[in-house]
Amino acid sequence: MIDSSAPERMAGHALVEALVAQGVDTAFGVPGESYLAVLDGFHEFRDRIRFIACRQEGGAAFMAEAQGKLTGRPGICFVTRGPGATNASIGVHTAFQDSTPMVLFIGQVASGQRDREAFQEVDYRQMLGPGTLGFAKWVGEVQSADRLPEYVAHAFHAAMQGRPGPVVLVLPEDMLATPTRAPVLARVEPAQAWPAPGALRDLRAMLTAARRPFVIVGGSGWSAESAQALQRFAENWQLPVGCGFRFQDSFDNRHPLYAGDVGIGINPALAQRIREADLVLAIGVRLGEMTTGGYTLLAAPRPQQKLVHLHAGAEELGRVYAADLMLQSSLANAGKALDTLAAPPTVPWSAWTEQAHADYLANQVASPVEPMDMAAVMKTIARLAPSDTVYTNGAGNFSGWLHRFVPYPGLQHAGRTQLACTSGAMGYGLPAAVGAALLEPARLAVNISGDGDFLMNGQELATATGYGAKKLISVVVDNGTFGTIRMHQEREYPGRVSGSDLFNPDFVAFARAFGWEAERVDRTADFEPAFARALAANRPSLIHLKLDADVSTSRATLSSIRNAALARAKDSKDAPR
Ligand SMILES: Cc1ncc(C[n+]2csc(CCOP(=O)(O)OP(=O)(O)O)c2C)c(N)n1
């Protein structure tokens, strides 16, 4: 119903007003002529909300995705139709795979031109809708200016409720310029589900019968209180806890119950422990390909271990795995519900739990590497950076050193400190760090990039400079190749390099051209003073780490991978037939 007492204003203004009412103070985007009335709305409300104009919609969508991760409320991105929407789609895919609340607004052709393949026209329900199984949870097209607040409220609910994720709202150009007296709706809070009491009793019985339990925690929607309560639950029951792939900040990595991250490049001892567990509690995390070691740590669809799966979305439960017990619960309640389970005075698995943490600590030790020791570099960063630093990364082998050697504090201590895409999208890390530095200027944002990864969104250096980011450091790990792909090539087709070499710019000159501080580091010993200078700079800084092309992962060199593959090929040729 339309409140006739609301002042008449353009729908574009009413939209920005609605965002302000939802508590949004920052939106990211690239402007387009399809949504001029909204841009005018940002001008109208400029003392309450800012529009950060990025240099590419992929960068803008990643910044909005990072905003969703950091705040737990939908990240906001505005793009124009056709080309803008296609560029932004990578951020929608990432928000979907990462279960991040986000709303992407797309300017659309005028209603009177629909279905003519008008200039840059695309049908976003087809392109990004739930039927794609990898983009938006919901796509709405706002046909009526008077219903705009209803659509915004629906979008915010859909983005945050159940399994959080991205939502798309399509805005026909003519609708945005229509006058409306639509009311401003109140801030939306997600409905939060609790696990059923009977299921909690069953879980307690399963825990009591276990000998080698293991917890994998992750997912989106945790509150600080719930994360704290989950830690108490783990402490009461003395449970070893691992974090799902790129949800490594879900549990305090410095805690004696921490067992490591369950993702790419997993500690082999941890992988073995999960295989040997007799009860796995997957709390909040999707049991996706990366967290299950390609569905091998837990055999799909029926694992050897007993499996309890708690997830916020009903559609995720029983999707791959036939769990012995399924609990549907918002993560903001999950820890609190688990914390009510009374633990026995002693548990039979104390030694198992202690060994899990000992394995984690042993994995922190690595043999020294000359002239550039990435383990030492990561440990230096962790030592010098404040404990609430936000670390960001995209995709590539370089991320393995970050995940392995930098401990993330739990959510209850500093909120989200890891902005990293489970979608494995290259180019995520730099815009995520720029977004974090602009959204939370009091905290340091450190981006670790590969040389391939970095230049996928290198243009966003300009956004950082233009909007005055200060506590922002990007470390570019340059081995001169698309190293991950080269690693796979050497393993599958040894010695046959194809398409994986990189031609790189002078990264220092590149960053300086955007007004950043920058320096190159070739030896481990020079890293610490360089990082200290970057910390003291109080402006964006880039550190270019030059590595040998043979540097591949935190566990192996390219030549060792190639030699092992050649030896395997020789063995199979020599084998009797
Ligand atoms: C957008 C995107 N394109 C391609 C890929 C496939 N891919 C995964 S890792 C990788 C190479 C990364 O190279 P670099 O950033 O230099 O890091 P390195 O692996 O050398 O450490 C590629 C091409 C991807 N994950 N995302």
The ligand as an SDF file (V2000), in Angstrom:
LIG
                    3D

 26 27  0  0  0  0  0  0  0  0999 V2000
   39.3710  -15.8490  -13.3120 C   0  0  0  0  0  0  0  0  0  0  0  0
   40.1630  -17.1080  -13.3670 C   0  0  0  0  0  0  0  0  0  0  0  0
   40.7600  -17.4740  -14.5240 N   0  0  0  0  0  0  0  0  0  0  0  0
   41.5050  -18.5970  -14.5800 C   0  0  0  0  0  0  0  0  0  0  0  0
   41.6440  -19.3960  -13.4770 C   0  0  0  0  0  0  0  0  0  0  0  0
   42.4810  -20.6770  -13.5510 C   0  0  0  0  0  0  0  0  0  0  0  0
   43.6910  -20.4890  -12.7460 N   0  0  0  0  0  0  0  0  0  0  0  0
   43.7550  -20.9070  -11.4590 C   0  0  0  0  0  0  0  0  0  0  0  0
   45.1900  -20.5350  -10.7380 S   0  0  0  0  0  0  0  0  0  0  0  0
   45.8070  -19.8530  -12.1460 C   0  0  0  0  0  0  0  0  0  0  0  0
   47.1910  -19.2850  -12.1990 C   0  0  0  0  0  0  0  0  0  0  0  0
   47.4890  -18.2800  -11.1370 C   0  0  0  0  0  0  0  0  0  0  0  0
   48.7040  -17.6890  -11.4250 O   0  0  0  0  0  0  0  0  0  0  0  0
   49.4150  -16.6810  -10.4340 P   0  0  0  0  0  0  0  0  0  0  0  0
   48.4670  -15.6510   -9.9880 O   0  0  0  0  0  0  0  0  0  0  0  0
   50.6370  -16.1650  -11.0920 O   0  0  0  0  0  0  0  0  0  0  0  0
   49.7250  -17.5420   -9.1580 O   0  0  0  0  0  0  0  0  0  0  0  0
   50.6770  -18.8370   -8.9840 P   0  0  0  0  0  0  0  0  0  0  0  0
   49.8230  -20.0260   -9.2120 O   0  0  0  0  0  0  0  0  0  0  0  0
   51.8070  -18.7000   -9.9570 O   0  0  0  0  0  0  0  0  0  0  0  0
   51.1360  -18.7570   -7.5710 O   0  0  0  0  0  0  0  0  0  0  0  0
   44.8690  -19.9140  -13.1750 C   0  0  0  0  0  0  0  0  0  0  0  0
   45.0930  -19.3800  -14.5500 C   0  0  0  0  0  0  0  0  0  0  0  0
   40.9600  -19.0020  -12.3020 C   0  0  0  0  0  0  0  0  0  0  0  0
   41.0060  -19.7300  -11.1850 N   0  0  0  0  0  0  0  0  0  0  0  0
   40.2640  -17.8390  -12.2680 N   0  0  0  0  0  0  0  0  0  0  0  0
  1  2  1  0
  2  3  1  0
  2 26  2  0
  3  4  2  0
  4  5  1  0
  5  6  1  0
  5 24  2  0
  6  7  1  0
  7  8  2  0
  7 22  1  0
  8  9  1  0
  9 10  1  0
 10 11  1  0
 10 22  2  0
 11 12  1  0
 12 13  1  0
 13 14  1  0
 14 15  2  0
 14 16  1  0
 14 17  1  0
 17 18  1  0
 18 19  2  0
 18 20  1  0
 18 21  1  0
 22 23  1  0
 24 25  1  0
 24 26  1  0
M  CHG  1   7   1
M  END
$$$$
